[in-house]
Amino acid sequence: MAGRRHPAIPPLLLLLVLVGIIFEAQGSGYLSGFRLRSRLQRDRQMRNVRPNIILILTDDQDIELGSMQSMNKTRHIMEKGGTHFSNAFSTTPMCCPSRSSILTGKYVHNHHTYTNNENCSSPSWQAHHEPHTFAVHLNNSGYRTAFFGKYLNEYNGSYVPPGWKEWVALVKNSRFYNYTLCRNGVREKHSSDYPKDYLTDIITNNSISYFRMSKRIYPHRPVLMVLSHVAPHGPEDSAPQYSTAFPNASQHITPSYNYAPNPDKHWILRYTGPMKPVHMQFTNMLQRRRMQTLLSVDDSVQKVYNMLVETGELDNTYLIYTSDHGYHIGQFGLVKGKSMPYEFDIRVPFYIRGPNVEQGATNPHIVLNIDLAPTMLEMAGVDIPAEMDGKSFLKLLATDRPMNRFQLNRKGKTWRDSFLVERGKPPHKRADGKEMAQEENFLPKYQRVKDVCQKAEYQTSCQQPGQKWQCVEDPTGKLRLYKCKGMAGLFAPRMQALMASSPSTMSVSSNFDDCNCGDAGFKTSVLKKKRLLNKKKIKSSKAVTRKRWARSVSFELDGDLYAVDLEEGYRPLGSGNSNWTRDRWRGVGIVDDSEEFSGMGVVAKPTTRDKLTPPAALKVTYRCSILMNDTVKCDGGLYKSLQAWKDHKLHIEHEVTLWFFSLHSD
């Protein structure tokens, strides 16, 4: 038996056997790898590998003027534990346009929210852009989404935007006390009791409670939260415990502070001169108050951080801190504000920490507010829509492995080296399609109207076929343009007939519900009246000099809506009787908005102490107009007219002077 030889195995058969063994081994390896990956995927899902995302957004916070120096807790958490983007910018330094860009990842010229009034939370925005915010995409992918704080300046609280499971949003613009919240569709009013009503603390406490509740009920689902604080935006009401902080704040005194005039810059800065001592004192006070409000935000960041540590979610959470835009306090002689295309207004603080984010690093790459939406989508593993203008900066955050000798010539990351800053609409175009020159585009309104009225087609009545506008000289001698048809169309013959008719009069009393309008065919629009009248009342004649009057009062004529203009000096027109002015218009609301002005109306002239004649002429200002769909459309008149800018500057100086005298009279 030992000497017997085994039969030889044919080479072909041996090859087939070996190949079969190899395939079987590969198949078993594939199956085991598939099982391993499936098990890992289940484990990843059980451990909720998809990260939580928390965006902390402030309002009007600068970085050029040293506001972050007041936030030691935030800097410790975000700088030492994450990455600071030292070149972060807002593409449009205004609240509503910038916030719309953050939500959609688009430039202003693509989402069409040009100012804090125009298209801000409008029906067009709600129909075309709000359904495509980053919240909608993350909510559809399974995230628990929540929003707390300021949304958009003109948000009226009548609905909950799509994409948000928890919604606690401020109605209208920034306030710390005496505000209204929309809490999941229900309006919730707050007063001035600090423990119960201070908005910064409400945002913090509500967001922390929601995160804890979500992780308790849905432990395997990631959370997206936006904490949108109103600080340091005006009215700069700090928490009581911080009301005496920073008595000698001077971080805002930068090299450009009170550097004016500037003949080498655009026309606003060529006109703006140095501030007076009272203005400089005002800027010191404003810087101090702004930094005081940020101390509560600093506490908020620390509380959110501690909550993440306690819940064990810190290492699985991206925490982002930034602002909608910057601010200026005395730079180039501008007392206060934003909207300027300079670094103090467009540069913002920008910090991020989270999984695979390098700690204690400063990243010099340019990041923008429009990058936030695509970055958060990539963090969540969601496809980035092609219509977003921004791009994810997640690849800039990855900690690079040490280079070996084969990587010495490796190319750096490709990234942007420039970006677009835009404010308002593009320049107007002439009839020949060419853009108007900058100086021509910024001519004062009266000069533009005068030039237009020189043309023959504007000097005839509205009876010519196809005529849209007519130039008429008003009783004060000023030339004005009147639209021939549509909402603003009051045909000349119709107007002349109306004025030539019997002296129909209209009673204007402090209570508009008592208006006796039957004789003239006028009727007060109840719905429009609520919009145009503010609830604030003038308590005494002394307060009249310190308040701005409402620009118009609403009336209807033959189904069309008109407004009695109250614009000249923010007082009723055509009356030299101060008693009539004080008594007859006491019921008119006071407009309180220092950022954007508006006005459209019909010039009305009082004939007696209690009577008004029918409107003599329809007036459309350079700031706003009312469209047929009952929406208000405003242009950036403040920044396109030298006269408007002068008026605005005088208004600010008046406010500062009043503040100074009230400070020294107490």
C-alpha positions as CSV (number, residue, x, y, z in Angstrom):
1,M,0.0,0.0,0.0
2,A,2.8,2.3,0.8
3,G,4.4,1.8,-2.5
4,R,1.2,2.4,-4.5
5,R,1.2,5.6,-6.6
6,H,-1.9,7.9,-6.8
7,P,-3.3,8.5,-10.2
8,A,-2.2,11.8,-11.7
9,I,-4.7,14.7,-11.6
10,P,-5.2,16.3,-15.0
11,P,-3.8,20.0,-15.0
12,L,-7.1,21.4,-16.3
13,L,-9.1,19.8,-13.5
14,L,-6.6,21.1,-10.9
15,L,-7.0,24.6,-12.4
16,L,-10.8,24.5,-12.2
17,V,-10.7,23.3,-8.6
18,L,-8.3,26.1,-7.6
19,V,-10.5,28.7,-9.3
20,G,-13.6,27.4,-7.6
21,I,-11.8,27.6,-4.2
22,I,-10.8,31.1,-4.9
23,F,-14.3,32.2,-6.0
24,E,-15.8,30.5,-2.9
25,A,-13.3,32.3,-0.7
26,Q,-14.1,35.6,-2.4
27,G,-17.8,35.0,-2.1
28,S,-17.6,34.1,1.6
29,G,-15.5,37.3,2.1
30,Y,-18.1,39.4,0.3
31,L,-20.9,38.0,2.4
32,S,-19.0,38.5,5.6
33,G,-18.1,42.0,4.5
34,F,-21.7,42.7,3.6
35,R,-22.8,41.4,7.0
36,L,-20.1,43.5,8.7
37,R,-21.2,46.6,6.9
38,S,-24.9,45.9,7.6
39,R,-24.0,45.4,11.3
40,L,-22.0,48.6,11.3
41,Q,-24.8,50.5,9.6
42,R,-27.2,49.3,12.3
43,D,-24.8,50.3,15.0
44,R,-24.3,53.7,13.4
45,Q,-28.1,54.2,13.3
46,M,-28.5,53.1,16.8
47,R,-25.7,55.4,17.9
48,N,-27.3,58.2,15.9
49,V,-24.2,59.0,13.9
50,R,-26.0,61.7,12.0
51,P,-24.9,64.8,13.9
52,N,-27.0,67.3,15.8
53,I,-26.7,70.8,14.4
54,I,-27.1,73.9,16.5
55,L,-26.9,77.4,14.9
56,I,-26.6,80.3,17.3
57,L,-27.3,83.6,15.4
58,T,-27.0,87.1,16.8
59,D,-28.4,90.3,15.4
60,D,-26.2,93.2,14.3
61,Q,-23.1,91.8,16.0
62,D,-19.8,93.2,14.8
63,I,-16.3,91.7,15.1
64,E,-14.4,94.7,13.9
65,L,-15.5,96.8,16.9
66,G,-14.4,94.3,19.5
67,S,-17.8,92.9,20.6
68,M,-16.4,89.4,21.1
69,Q,-14.1,90.8,23.8
70,S,-17.2,90.8,26.1
71,M,-17.9,87.1,25.5
72,N,-15.1,85.2,27.3
73,K,-17.2,82.1,27.8
74,T,-18.1,81.8,24.1
75,R,-14.6,82.4,23.0
76,H,-13.3,79.7,25.4
77,I,-15.9,77.2,24.2
78,M,-15.7,78.0,20.5
79,E,-12.1,79.1,19.9
80,K,-10.4,76.5,22.1
81,G,-12.8,73.7,21.2
82,G,-13.3,74.6,17.6
83,T,-12.3,76.7,14.6
84,H,-12.5,80.4,14.1
85,F,-13.0,81.6,10.5
86,S,-11.2,84.9,10.5
87,N,-12.6,86.0,7.1
88,A,-16.3,85.5,7.5
89,F,-18.7,88.0,5.7
90,S,-22.3,88.8,5.1
91,T,-23.1,89.3,1.5
92,T,-25.8,91.9,2.4
93,P,-25.4,93.9,5.6
94,M,-29.1,94.2,6.4
95,C,-31.2,92.1,8.7
96,C,-33.9,90.6,6.6
97,P,-31.9,90.2,3.3
98,S,-29.1,88.5,5.2
99,R,-31.4,86.2,7.1
100,S,-33.2,85.3,3.9
101,S,-29.8,84.4,2.5
102,I,-28.9,82.3,5.5
103,L,-32.2,80.3,5.2
104,T,-32.0,79.7,1.4
105,G,-28.2,79.8,0.7
106,K,-28.9,82.4,-2.1
107,Y,-27.7,85.8,-2.9
108,V,-30.2,88.7,-2.5
109,H,-30.6,89.0,-6.3
110,N,-32.0,85.5,-6.3
111,H,-34.4,85.5,-3.4
112,H,-35.4,89.2,-4.0
113,T,-35.5,90.3,-0.4
114,Y,-33.8,93.6,-1.0
115,T,-34.4,95.5,2.2
116,N,-36.0,95.1,5.6
117,N,-39.3,96.0,4.0
118,E,-39.3,95.0,0.4
119,N,-40.3,91.3,0.0
120,C,-39.4,90.6,3.6
121,S,-41.6,87.7,4.7
122,S,-43.9,88.7,1.8
123,P,-46.4,86.4,0.0
124,S,-43.9,86.0,-2.8
125,W,-41.2,84.9,-0.3
126,Q,-43.6,82.5,1.4
127,A,-44.6,81.0,-1.9
128,H,-41.3,80.7,-3.8
129,H,-38.5,80.7,-1.3
130,E,-39.7,79.7,2.2
131,P,-40.6,76.1,1.0
132,H,-36.9,75.6,0.1
133,T,-35.0,76.6,3.2
134,F,-32.4,74.3,4.8
135,A,-35.0,73.5,7.5
136,V,-37.4,71.9,4.9
137,H,-34.6,69.7,3.6
138,L,-33.4,68.6,7.0
139,N,-36.9,68.0,8.3
140,N,-37.6,65.8,5.2
141,S,-34.5,63.8,6.0
142,G,-35.6,63.0,9.5
143,Y,-34.2,65.8,11.6
144,R,-36.1,67.2,14.6
145,T,-36.1,70.9,13.6
146,A,-36.7,73.8,16.0
147,F,-36.5,77.6,15.7
148,F,-36.3,80.0,18.6
149,G,-36.1,83.8,18.4
150,K,-36.0,86.5,15.7
151,Y,-37.0,85.2,12.2
152,L,-37.6,88.0,9.7
153,N,-38.3,91.7,10.3
154,E,-41.7,91.6,8.7
155,Y,-42.8,88.2,10.0
156,N,-46.3,88.8,11.4
157,G,-46.8,85.6,13.4
158,S,-49.9,84.4,11.4
159,Y,-48.4,81.1,10.3
160,V,-45.6,78.6,11.0
161,P,-43.1,78.4,8.1
162,P,-42.6,74.9,6.5
163,G,-39.9,72.7,7.8
164,W,-40.1,73.5,11.5
165,K,-41.5,71.0,14.1
166,E,-41.0,73.4,17.0
167,W,-41.6,77.1,16.3
168,V,-41.1,79.9,18.9
169,A,-40.5,83.0,16.8
170,L,-40.6,86.7,17.5
171,V,-43.3,88.7,15.7
172,K,-41.7,91.6,13.8
173,N,-38.4,93.2,14.8
174,S,-36.0,92.9,17.7
175,R,-37.2,93.6,21.2
176,F,-36.1,92.3,24.6
177,Y,-39.3,93.1,26.5
178,N,-43.0,93.8,25.5
179,Y,-43.0,91.6,22.5
180,T,-45.2,88.9,21.0
181,L,-44.1,85.3,20.1
182,C,-45.7,82.9,17.7
183,R,-45.5,79.6,19.6
184,N,-46.4,76.9,17.1
185,G,-49.1,79.1,15.6
186,V,-50.4,80.6,18.9
187,R,-49.6,84.2,19.7
188,E,-48.0,84.7,23.1
189,K,-47.6,88.1,24.6
190,H,-44.9,89.1,27.0
191,S,-44.4,92.1,29.2
192,S,-41.4,93.6,31.0
193,D,-40.8,91.2,33.9
194,Y,-37.2,90.1,33.6
195,P,-37.5,86.5,35.0
196,K,-40.4,85.7,32.8
197,D,-40.0,87.9,29.7
198,Y,-36.4,88.6,28.9
199,L,-36.1,87.3,25.4
200,T,-32.5,86.1,25.4
201,D,-33.3,83.9,28.4
202,I,-36.6,82.7,26.9
203,I,-34.7,81.5,23.8
204,T,-32.1,79.8,25.8
205,N,-34.4,78.0,28.2
206,N,-36.9,76.9,25.6
207,S,-34.2,75.5,23.3
208,I,-32.5,73.5,26.0
209,S,-35.8,72.1,27.1
210,Y,-36.7,71.1,23.6
211,F,-33.3,69.4,23.0
212,R,-33.6,67.4,26.2
213,M,-37.2,66.4,25.4
214,S,-36.3,65.3,21.9
215,K,-33.4,63.1,23.1
216,R,-35.6,61.6,25.7
217,I,-38.5,60.8,23.4
218,Y,-36.6,60.2,20.2
219,P,-33.1,59.2,21.3
220,H,-32.0,58.0,17.8
221,R,-33.1,61.1,15.8
222,P,-30.8,64.0,15.2
223,V,-31.8,67.6,16.2
224,L,-31.5,70.8,14.3
225,M,-31.9,74.0,16.4
226,V,-31.6,77.6,15.5
227,L,-31.2,80.0,18.5
228,S,-31.7,83.5,16.9
229,H,-30.9,86.1,19.6
230,V,-31.9,89.7,19.2
231,A,-28.8,91.0,20.9
232,P,-27.0,93.3,20.4
233,H,-29.7,95.0,18.2
234,G,-31.6,98.0,19.6
235,P,-33.2,98.8,22.0
236,E,-30.1,97.3,23.7
237,D,-31.9,96.4,26.9
238,S,-29.4,94.4,29.0
239,A,-30.3,92.0,31.9
240,P,-30.4,93.8,35.2
241,Q,-27.3,92.1,36.5
242,Y,-25.2,93.4,33.6
243,S,-26.6,97.0,33.4
244,T,-23.4,98.5,34.9
245,A,-20.8,96.4,33.0
246,F,-18.2,98.0,30.8
247,P,-18.3,101.5,32.1
248,N,-15.3,102.5,30.0
249,A,-16.0,100.6,26.8
250,S,-13.8,102.0,24.0
251,Q,-13.3,99.0,21.6
252,H,-15.4,100.8,19.0
253,I,-12.7,103.5,18.6
254,T,-11.0,102.0,15.7
255,P,-8.6,103.8,13.2
256,S,-11.7,104.7,11.0
257,Y,-13.6,106.1,14.0
258,N,-14.7,109.7,13.2
259,Y,-12.5,109.7,10.1
260,A,-14.5,112.1,8.0
261,P,-15.1,113.4,5.4
262,N,-13.8,110.9,2.9
263,P,-13.6,112.4,-0.6
264,D,-12.2,109.2,-2.0
265,K,-15.2,107.1,-1.1
266,H,-18.8,107.0,-2.3
267,W,-21.1,110.0,-2.1
268,I,-22.6,109.3,1.4
269,L,-19.1,109.4,3.0
270,R,-18.1,112.4,0.9
271,Y,-21.0,114.2,2.4
272,T,-20.7,112.9,6.0
273,G,-18.5,115.1,8.2
274,P,-16.9,114.6,11.6
275,M,-19.1,113.9,14.5
276,K,-19.7,116.5,17.2
277,P,-18.7,115.8,20.8
278,V,-22.3,114.9,21.7
279,H,-22.3,112.2,19.0
280,M,-19.1,110.8,20.2
281,Q,-20.5,110.6,23.7
282,F,-23.5,108.8,22.3
283,T,-21.4,106.2,20.5
284,N,-19.6,105.4,23.8
285,M,-23.0,104.8,25.5
286,L,-24.2,102.7,22.6
287,Q,-21.1,100.5,22.6
288,R,-21.4,100.0,26.3
289,R,-25.1,99.0,26.1
290,R,-24.5,96.6,23.1
291,M,-21.8,94.8,25.0
292,Q,-24.0,94.5,28.1
293,T,-26.7,92.7,26.1
294,L,-24.1,90.2,24.7
295,L,-23.3,89.0,28.2
296,S,-26.6,87.2,28.3
297,V,-25.8,85.6,25.0
298,D,-22.5,84.6,26.5
299,D,-24.4,82.8,29.3
300,S,-26.6,81.2,26.7
301,V,-23.7,79.6,24.8
302,Q,-22.3,78.2,28.1
303,K,-25.7,76.8,29.1
304,V,-26.1,75.1,25.7
305,Y,-22.6,73.7,25.9
306,N,-23.2,72.3,29.4
307,M,-26.5,70.7,28.2
308,L,-24.6,68.9,25.4
309,V,-22.0,67.6,27.9
310,E,-24.7,66.4,30.3
311,T,-26.7,64.6,27.5
312,G,-23.6,63.0,26.1
313,E,-24.2,64.7,22.7
314,L,-21.2,67.1,22.6
315,D,-19.0,65.0,20.4
316,N,-21.9,64.4,18.0
317,T,-23.0,68.0,17.6
318,Y,-22.0,70.8,15.3
319,L,-22.2,74.1,17.2
320,I,-22.0,77.2,15.0
321,Y,-21.9,80.8,16.2
322,T,-22.2,83.8,13.9
323,S,-24.2,87.0,13.2
324,D,-26.4,88.2,10.4
325,H,-24.0,91.1,9.7
326,G,-21.8,93.7,11.4
327,Y,-22.3,97.2,12.6
328,H,-20.7,100.7,12.7
329,I,-20.5,103.1,15.7
330,G,-18.8,106.2,14.6
331,Q,-16.7,104.7,11.8
332,F,-16.2,107.3,9.0
333,G,-18.3,109.7,11.0
334,L,-21.4,107.5,10.7
335,V,-23.0,107.7,14.2
336,K,-24.6,104.2,14.1
337,G,-26.1,101.7,11.7
338,K,-25.2,99.1,9.1
339,S,-25.9,98.7,5.3
340,M,-22.5,100.0,4.3
341,P,-20.1,98.0,2.0
342,Y,-17.2,98.3,4.4
343,E,-15.7,95.6,6.7
344,F,-17.2,96.9,9.9
345,D,-20.6,96.2,8.4
346,I,-20.0,93.0,6.4
347,R,-17.4,91.2,8.5
348,V,-19.0,88.9,11.2
349,P,-17.9,86.6,14.0
350,F,-17.9,83.0,12.8
351,Y,-17.0,79.9,15.0
352,I,-17.7,76.2,14.6
353,R,-16.9,73.1,16.7
354,G,-18.0,69.5,16.2
355,P,-17.0,66.2,14.8
356,N,-13.6,66.3,12.9
357,V,-13.3,70.0,13.4
358,E,-9.8,71.1,14.4
359,Q,-9.7,72.6,17.8
360,G,-8.0,75.8,18.6
361,A,-7.5,76.6,14.9
362,T,-7.9,79.8,12.9
363,N,-9.0,79.3,9.3
364,P,-8.3,82.2,6.9
365,H,-10.6,81.0,4.1
366,I,-13.5,83.2,3.1
367,V,-16.8,82.0,4.3
368,L,-20.2,83.7,3.7
369,N,-23.6,83.7,5.2
370,I,-24.9,81.9,2.1
371,D,-22.6,79.0,2.9
372,L,-24.4,78.0,6.1
373,A,-27.4,76.3,4.4
374,P,-25.3,74.0,2.1
375,T,-22.9,73.3,4.9
376,M,-25.6,72.1,7.2
377,L,-27.1,69.9,4.5
378,E,-23.8,68.3,3.9
379,M,-23.3,67.8,7.6
380,A,-26.6,65.9,7.6
381,G,-25.8,63.9,4.5
382,V,-28.4,65.6,2.4
383,D,-27.9,66.5,-1.2
384,I,-27.3,70.2,-1.8
385,P,-29.8,71.8,-4.3
386,A,-28.2,73.2,-7.4
387,E,-29.9,76.6,-7.0
388,M,-28.0,77.4,-3.8
389,D,-25.4,80.0,-4.4
390,G,-23.3,79.2,-1.4
391,K,-21.1,76.1,-1.0
392,S,-20.3,73.8,1.9
393,F,-17.2,74.7,3.8
394,L,-17.1,71.3,5.5
395,K,-14.1,70.3,3.6
396,L,-12.2,73.2,5.1
397,L,-12.8,71.8,8.5
398,A,-11.4,68.3,8.1
399,T,-8.3,67.8,10.1
400,D,-5.6,66.8,7.6
401,R,-3.4,63.8,8.2
402,P,0.4,64.5,8.5
403,M,2.0,64.6,5.1
404,N,4.6,62.0,4.2
405,R,7.5,62.4,1.8
406,F,5.2,61.6,-1.2
407,Q,2.9,64.5,-0.4
408,L,5.3,67.4,-0.2
409,N,4.0,68.9,-3.5
410,R,0.3,68.4,-2.7
411,K,-1.9,71.3,-3.8
412,G,-4.0,73.2,-1.2
413,K,-7.8,73.2,-1.1
414,T,-9.4,75.2,-3.9
415,W,-11.7,77.9,-2.5
416,R,-13.1,81.3,-3.4
417,D,-10.9,84.4,-3.3
418,S,-13.7,86.9,-3.9
419,F,-17.4,87.3,-3.4
420,L,-20.3,89.6,-4.1
421,V,-21.6,92.3,-1.7
422,E,-24.9,93.7,-2.7
423,R,-27.3,96.2,-1.1
424,G,-30.6,97.1,-2.7
425,K,-31.6,96.7,-6.3
426,P,-29.3,96.9,-9.3
427,P,-29.0,100.4,-11.0
428,H,-32.0,101.7,-12.9
429,K,-31.9,101.4,-16.6
430,R,-32.9,104.0,-19.1
431,A,-35.2,103.6,-22.1
432,D,-32.3,102.7,-24.3
433,G,-31.3,99.8,-22.0
434,K,-28.1,101.4,-20.7
435,E,-27.6,101.7,-17.0
436,M,-27.7,105.1,-15.5
437,A,-24.5,106.6,-14.2
438,Q,-24.1,106.5,-10.4
439,E,-24.3,110.2,-9.9
440,E,-27.3,110.4,-12.3
441,N,-28.9,107.5,-10.4
442,F,-28.4,109.3,-7.1
443,L,-29.8,112.7,-8.0
444,P,-32.1,114.2,-5.4
445,K,-35.8,113.4,-6.0
446,Y,-36.8,117.0,-6.7
447,Q,-34.1,117.3,-9.3
448,R,-35.1,114.0,-11.0
449,V,-38.7,115.1,-11.1
450,K,-37.8,118.5,-12.5
451,D,-35.7,116.9,-15.3
452,V,-38.5,114.5,-16.2
453,C,-41.1,117.2,-16.2
454,Q,-39.2,119.0,-18.9
455,K,-40.3,116.3,-21.4
456,A,-43.4,117.2,-23.5
457,E,-45.2,113.9,-22.8
458,Y,-45.5,114.8,-19.1
459,Q,-46.8,118.3,-19.5
460,T,-50.2,117.4,-20.9
461,S,-53.3,116.0,-19.2
462,C,-54.0,112.3,-18.8
463,Q,-56.2,112.3,-22.0
464,Q,-53.5,111.2,-24.5
465,P,-53.6,107.6,-25.6
466,G,-51.1,105.5,-23.7
467,Q,-50.1,108.3,-21.3
468,K,-49.1,106.9,-17.9
469,W,-47.9,110.0,-16.0
470,Q,-48.7,113.6,-15.8
471,C,-46.6,116.5,-14.3
472,V,-48.5,119.0,-12.2
473,E,-47.4,121.9,-10.0
474,D,-48.8,121.6,-6.5
475,P,-50.0,124.6,-4.4
476,T,-46.6,124.9,-2.9
477,G,-45.0,125.3,-6.3
478,K,-43.3,121.9,-6.4
479,L,-43.5,119.8,-9.5
480,R,-45.0,116.3,-8.9
481,L,-45.7,113.2,-11.1
482,Y,-49.1,111.7,-11.0
483,K,-50.0,108.3,-12.4
484,C,-52.8,108.4,-14.9
485,K,-54.4,105.0,-14.1
486,G,-54.3,102.0,-11.9
487,M,-54.1,102.3,-8.1
488,A,-52.5,105.7,-8.3
489,G,-54.6,106.8,-11.4
490,L,-56.8,109.7,-10.7
491,F,-57.6,111.1,-14.1
492,A,-57.3,114.9,-14.4
493,P,-60.9,115.4,-15.7
494,R,-62.2,113.3,-12.9
495,M,-60.1,115.1,-10.4
496,Q,-61.1,118.5,-11.7
497,A,-64.8,117.5,-11.6
498,L,-64.4,116.3,-8.0
499,M,-62.7,119.5,-6.9
500,A,-65.3,121.7,-8.8
501,S,-68.2,119.9,-7.1
502,S,-70.0,121.1,-4.1
503,P,-67.8,121.6,-1.1
504,S,-68.0,118.1,0.3
505,T,-66.1,117.8,3.5
506,M,-64.9,115.1,5.6
507,S,-64.7,115.0,9.4
508,V,-61.4,113.9,10.9
509,S,-61.5,113.3,14.6
510,S,-59.3,111.6,17.1
511,N,-61.6,108.6,16.8
512,F,-61.7,107.3,13.3
513,D,-64.7,105.1,13.9
514,D,-66.7,108.3,14.2
515,C,-65.7,109.6,10.7
516,N,-68.6,111.2,8.9
517,C,-67.7,110.5,5.4
518,G,-71.0,110.0,3.6
519,D,-71.2,113.3,1.8
520,A,-68.0,113.0,-0.1
521,G,-68.2,109.4,-0.9
522,F,-65.2,108.6,1.3
523,K,-65.2,105.7,3.6
524,T,-62.6,104.6,6.1
525,S,-61.2,101.1,5.4
526,V,-61.4,99.2,8.6
527,L,-58.8,96.6,7.5
528,K,-56.4,99.2,6.2
529,K,-57.0,101.4,9.2
530,K,-55.6,98.7,11.5
531,R,-52.5,98.5,9.5
532,L,-51.8,102.2,9.2
533,L,-52.6,103.2,12.7
534,N,-50.2,102.5,15.6
535,K,-51.5,101.8,19.0
536,K,-49.2,104.4,20.5
537,K,-50.8,107.7,21.5
538,I,-49.3,111.1,21.9
539,K,-49.9,111.9,25.6
540,S,-49.0,115.5,25.6
541,S,-48.1,118.3,23.2
542,K,-44.6,118.2,24.6
543,A,-44.1,114.8,23.1
544,V,-45.1,116.0,19.7
545,T,-41.7,117.4,19.0
546,R,-40.0,114.2,19.8
547,K,-42.0,111.8,17.7
548,R,-42.5,111.3,14.0
549,W,-46.1,111.4,12.7
550,A,-47.6,108.7,10.6
551,R,-47.1,109.5,6.9
552,S,-50.7,108.7,5.8
553,V,-54.3,107.9,6.7
554,S,-56.2,105.4,4.6
555,F,-59.4,106.2,2.7
556,E,-61.4,104.5,-0.1
557,L,-62.8,106.4,-3.1
558,D,-64.9,104.5,-5.7
559,G,-63.3,101.2,-4.6
560,D,-59.7,102.5,-4.8
561,L,-57.6,103.0,-1.7
562,Y,-55.9,106.4,-1.1
563,A,-54.0,107.9,1.8
564,V,-54.0,111.4,3.1
565,D,-50.4,112.5,3.1
566,L,-48.9,113.7,6.4
567,E,-45.3,113.9,5.2
568,E,-44.0,117.5,5.3
569,G,-41.9,117.5,8.5
570,Y,-43.9,114.4,9.6
571,R,-46.9,116.8,10.3
572,P,-50.2,117.3,8.5
573,L,-49.8,119.4,5.4
574,G,-51.1,122.9,4.8
575,S,-51.9,124.0,8.3
576,G,-50.3,126.7,10.2
577,N,-52.8,126.2,13.1
578,S,-50.8,124.4,15.8
579,N,-54.0,123.8,17.7
580,W,-55.6,122.1,14.8
581,T,-52.5,120.0,14.2
582,R,-52.3,119.0,17.8
583,D,-55.9,118.3,18.4
584,R,-57.2,117.0,15.1
585,W,-54.4,114.4,14.5
586,R,-54.1,113.1,18.0
587,G,-55.5,109.8,16.9
588,V,-52.9,109.2,14.2
589,G,-50.4,106.5,15.1
590,I,-46.7,107.3,15.4
591,V,-44.2,105.5,13.2
592,D,-41.2,104.2,15.0
593,D,-38.7,102.7,12.6
594,S,-35.3,104.3,12.3
595,E,-34.1,102.0,9.5
596,E,-36.6,102.4,6.7
597,F,-39.0,105.2,6.0
598,S,-42.1,105.0,3.8
599,G,-44.9,107.2,2.6
600,M,-47.6,107.4,0.0
601,G,-50.5,109.7,0.1
602,V,-52.9,112.3,-1.2
603,V,-52.2,115.9,-0.3
604,A,-55.0,117.1,1.9
605,K,-55.6,120.6,3.1
606,P,-57.7,121.5,6.2
607,T,-60.2,124.2,5.6
608,T,-61.6,124.5,9.1
609,R,-60.6,123.2,12.5
610,D,-62.7,120.1,11.9
611,K,-62.9,119.7,8.2
612,L,-60.8,118.5,5.3
613,T,-61.5,119.0,1.6
614,P,-61.3,116.0,-0.7
615,P,-57.7,115.1,-1.8
616,A,-56.3,117.6,-4.2
617,A,-53.5,115.5,-5.7
618,L,-52.2,112.0,-5.4
619,K,-48.6,111.9,-4.2
620,V,-46.2,108.9,-4.6
621,T,-42.9,109.4,-2.7
622,Y,-39.5,108.1,-3.7
623,R,-39.6,105.6,-0.8
624,C,-42.7,103.5,-1.2
625,S,-45.8,102.8,-3.3
626,I,-48.9,100.7,-2.8
627,L,-49.5,98.1,-5.5
628,M,-52.8,96.8,-6.8
629,N,-52.4,93.6,-4.8
630,D,-52.4,95.8,-1.6
631,T,-48.7,95.2,-0.9
632,V,-46.2,98.0,-0.2
633,K,-43.2,98.2,-2.5
634,C,-40.2,100.3,-1.3
635,D,-37.0,101.2,-3.0
636,G,-33.8,102.3,-1.3
637,G,-34.5,106.0,-1.5
638,L,-32.5,106.7,1.6
639,Y,-29.4,105.6,-0.2
640,K,-30.2,106.9,-3.7
641,S,-31.0,110.6,-2.8
642,L,-28.7,113.1,-1.3
643,Q,-31.6,115.0,0.2
644,A,-33.1,111.8,1.8
645,W,-29.7,111.0,3.3
646,K,-29.4,114.6,4.7
647,D,-32.9,114.2,6.2
648,H,-32.0,110.9,7.7
649,K,-28.7,112.3,9.2
650,L,-30.5,115.2,10.7
651,H,-33.1,112.8,12.2
652,I,-30.3,110.9,13.9
653,E,-28.7,114.1,15.1
654,H,-32.0,115.1,16.5
655,E,-32.4,111.8,18.4
656,V,-28.9,112.1,19.8
657,T,-29.5,115.6,20.9
658,L,-32.7,114.6,22.7
659,W,-30.9,111.7,24.4
660,F,-28.1,114.1,25.5
661,F,-30.6,116.7,27.0
662,S,-32.7,114.0,28.7
663,L,-29.5,112.5,30.2
664,H,-28.5,115.8,31.7
665,S,-31.9,116.8,32.8
666,D,-32.4,113.7,35.0
